[in-house]
Amino acid sequence: MLRQPRARLWAVAGAVALGFLITLEIAARRYGLPGPITHQAQELIFAPASGPLLYASMALTMVVLTWRQRFIAAGIAVGIDVAIALVRWVADAGVTEGHSFGSGALWVILGCAVLAVTRRTGQERVLLLKGVGLGLLLVAGRKTGDTWLLITSKTRPDVLDPYVAVADHALGNPSWLVGRAVEATGPVGAHVLDWVYAQLAVAAVVVALYQLRHVAAERRFPGHHLVRTFLVIGLLGPAIYMIFPVVGPVFTYGTGAFGTGGEQWAMDNLWPHTPTPISPPQPWTYDEITPRNCMPSLHTAWATVIFIHSRKGPRVLRFAGTFWLVATLCATLGFGYHYGIDLVAGVVFAVTVEAALRSLDRGWDRPGIQLVVHGALVFTVLLVSTRYLPMEMAQRPWISGPLLILAMVSVVYGYARTTKRWEPQAAAPAQRPEPQLELA
């Protein structure tokens, strides 16, 4: 019987997460495609969609293990992957999609769960199960996001790209500018940015591993860390896509990602050399394949929280966090995946979610509530203005552009000021009393 309130909370959260996964599985099946649970089960044998992500998830699980146990777990994972690769080679079953490795990492994570239930007791069992849950949550978050994106493409045929494109004139059409710059760098720049863009989750795990480096020794997790914010952003973001479906300039005004022949669905072939005309926008019907995953830019949101959480790390980690944020912004714009307003909204969204989770961890107070309400209000105003005032924004860029940036900066500044107050103040060193001369 669950007597502790925290245990009840974990049980309710687990039940809700399982119910959500089952719901997405059923929704995906309605469209004739496997859902997140089926996808994850298939990766135990078949080529995983993302091998690096599975090994990164295993690394999160291993934060609760000793160094000896970590080496054993890593060796088992590599051994399983080698064995599966040999079986595929003998059976002449090549890897047509995904990666040739990663299944071993998933087997190790599940093995840790079995070990926790059968061979551990008390606090050791709880700690190991938390490590397993952390690793599986990262994997499940990826699969859940993929299913969410599928649902957006099937249920939202009309996209609002014309509204965002017109409103983006207020910011000077940054996707067009950066798109031409990336094009000028040639294949080298494009490959670097593509790698950064694709491995964002792995970068998050690197920062999270630094934050969780003392878990094995202290036998407990910190109250707040990067993975929590990362997962919440991935859970809430796609729900906003259902409200504000946008596919991106490379699809609506270009040839599709990497020139994949999206001209048949595009309004015109304008990106990245010709800005869109300023004319009253209307919804545009797009295909049932491309995800409506632009507003807000979740890659920008994730890169922002990576930057925030890397600030307390060593210099190399701070440098990496800054590089990943800048490179991600360049990739999202330079590949035509997002408009400028998507990035502004992504920063506001990320900072608001981070503030809410930090407030939840430390206890809600007036500054925390004000910060979250302010961020949510700014985010809402961004979406409403883009939808209903795009012409006014485009026709008055010298007013609307600075206001957009100022709104974003106000949320960032509010977060920096509020969290600085939350930091424990170092106690001032006690002053030694000056010696007094006694007169005889």
MOLINPE-V234456 format. One record per residue. N is the residue number from 1. PSI is psi as a letter, one per 40 degrees, with the letter a starting at -180 (999 if undefined). Layout:
N PSI
N PSI
This chain:
1 h
2 h
3 d
4 h
5 d
6 d
7 d
8 d
9 d
10 d
11 d
12 d
13 d
14 d
15 d
16 d
17 d
18 d
19 d
20 d
21 d
22 d
23 d
24 d
25 d
26 d
27 d
28 d
29 d
30 d
31 e
32 f
33 i
34 i
35 a
36 d
37 d
38 d
39 d
40 d
41 d
42 d
43 e
44 d
45 d
46 i
47 h
48 i
49 d
50 g
51 d
52 d
53 d
54 d
55 d
56 d
57 d
58 d
59 d
60 d
61 d
62 e
63 e
64 e
65 i
66 i
67 d
68 d
69 d
70 d
71 d
72 d
73 d
74 d
75 d
76 d
77 d
78 d
79 d
80 d
81 d
82 d
83 d
84 d
85 d
86 d
87 d
88 d
89 d
90 d
91 e
92 f
93 g
94 i
95 h
96 d
97 i
98 a
99 i
100 e
101 i
102 d
103 d
104 d
105 d
106 d
107 d
108 d
109 d
110 d
111 d
112 d
113 d
114 d
115 d
116 d
117 d
118 d
119 e
120 i
121 i
122 b
123 d
124 d
125 d
126 d
127 d
128 d
129 d
130 d
131 d
132 d
133 d
134 d
135 d
136 d
137 d
138 d
139 d
140 d
141 d
142 d
143 d
144 d
145 d
146 d
147 d
148 d
149 d
150 d
151 d
152 d
153 d
154 d
155 e
156 g
157 d
158 h
159 i
160 f
161 d
162 d
163 d
164 d
165 d
166 d
167 d
168 e
169 d
170 d
171 e
172 f
173 g
174 d
175 d
176 d
177 d
178 d
179 d
180 d
181 d
182 d
183 d
184 d
185 e
186 a
187 d
188 d
189 d
190 d
191 d
192 d
193 d
194 d
195 d
196 d
197 d
198 d
199 f
200 d
201 d
202 d
203 d
204 d
205 d
206 d
207 d
208 d
209 d
210 d
211 d
212 e
213 d
214 e
215 d
216 d
217 d
218 e
219 f
220 i
221 i
222 i
223 d
224 h
225 i
226 d
227 d
228 d
229 d
230 d
231 d
232 d
233 d
234 d
235 d
236 d
237 d
238 d
239 d
240 d
241 d
242 d
243 d
244 g
245 h
246 h
247 d
248 i
249 d
250 d
251 d
252 d
253 f
254 a
255 e
256 i
257 h
258 f
259 f
260 e
261 f
262 e
263 d
264 d
265 e
266 i
267 d
268 i
269 g
270 d
271 h
272 e
273 d
274 h
275 i
276 i
277 i
278 g
279 i
280 h
281 i
282 i
283 i
284 h
285 h
286 a
287 i
288 f
289 d
290 h
291 i
292 g
293 f
294 d
295 h
296 i
297 h
298 d
299 d
300 d
301 d
302 d
303 d
304 d
305 d
306 d
307 d
308 d
309 e
310 e
311 d
312 e
313 a
314 i
315 d
316 d
317 d
318 d
319 d
320 d
321 d
322 d
323 d
324 d
325 d
326 d
327 d
328 d
329 d
330 d
331 d
332 d
333 d
334 d
335 e
336 f
337 d
338 i
339 i
340 d
341 d
342 d
343 d
344 d
345 d
346 d
347 d
348 d
349 d
350 d
351 d
352 d
353 d
354 d
355 d
356 d
357 d
358 d
359 d
360 d
361 d
362 e
363 h
364 h
365 i
366 d
367 d
368 d
369 d
370 d
371 d
372 d
373 d
374 d
375 d
376 d
377 d
378 d
379 d
380 d
381 d
382 d
383 d
384 d
385 d
386 d
387 d
388 e
389 f
390 d
391 d
392 d
393 d
394 d
395 e
396 g
397 d
398 e
399 d
400 d
401 d
402 d
403 d
404 d
405 d
406 d
407 d
408 d
409 d
410 d
411 d
412 d
413 d
414 d
415 d
416 d
417 d
418 d
419 d
420 d
421 d
422 d
423 h
424 h
425 h
426 h
427 h
428 h
429 h
430 h
431 h
432 h
433 i
434 i
435 h
436 h
437 h
438 h
439 h
440 999
